[in-house]
Amino acid sequence: MTFYTTVKYTDAFRDLFKRQKYEEYILTIINRSDKIFRGLHFESVEEQFDNQCDFIDNHGMKYDAKLLFDKAQGQLIGDPKNAFQQWLEVMQNEKTEFGESISRRDLSYVEKTKLYRIMKERIESLKNDENGILFIPFPIVDDFKGSVFLQLATDFLQATLDRLKDQGIVGKRRIYFIYPSSQPHEYVLRNDDRIREYIICLELEDFISFSTVAGSR
């Protein structure tokens, strides 16, 4: 099966990452959750003079938001010459690195991927009492609401996180992911137990939107 993705973006896309503006939309998404975060309400931690976490829930648990791409990828977004197409190509190349693990039938090969190196760095930057919310404004995996196969299969994100768990890097922290789904306006919120929730966030349409369909050649 082949997936075809259409992307729409605006000139404001790079502004999403200035002064951590993306954190506002992460907060919007997690507060709209009625499954993964059922019964929880999140507030921003306004004063972060000593590297405090980004959010705290109504039970006092701490959460820190991290971007799931590296400095070089971020520089492509911020390039005043508008290197957006190059950024998409770099992200797509990163996405296909999981193919080696599949072809070898050995998920330990995820250690050789860029996503592994980035995720490891992001999780290691969390404090011991902080949970992580890893946000990537790119469909790093193809996620279709209602697809039992996709939700049971070990995809790139799950294989990478499982490897980091096995290596003791995750520890007792909970790790959550947010990324675009196959449908416009919709984002996937998922936890480290493969549970997914699909949340509409029209506010992010001012920056970027993805739409993916499955087909055959």
Buried (B, 14 or more C-beta within 10 A) or exposed (E): EEEEBEBEBEEEBBBBBEEEEBBEBBBBBBBBBEEBBEEBEBEBBEEEEEEBBBBBBEEEBBBBBBBBBBEEBBEBBEEEEEBBEBBBEBBEEBBEBBEEBEEEEEBEBBBEBBBBEBBBEBBEEBEEEBBBBBBBBBBBBBBBBEBEEBBEEBBBBBBBBBBBBEEEBBEEBBBBBBBBBBBBBBBBBBBBEBEBBBBBBEEBEEBBBBBBEEEEE
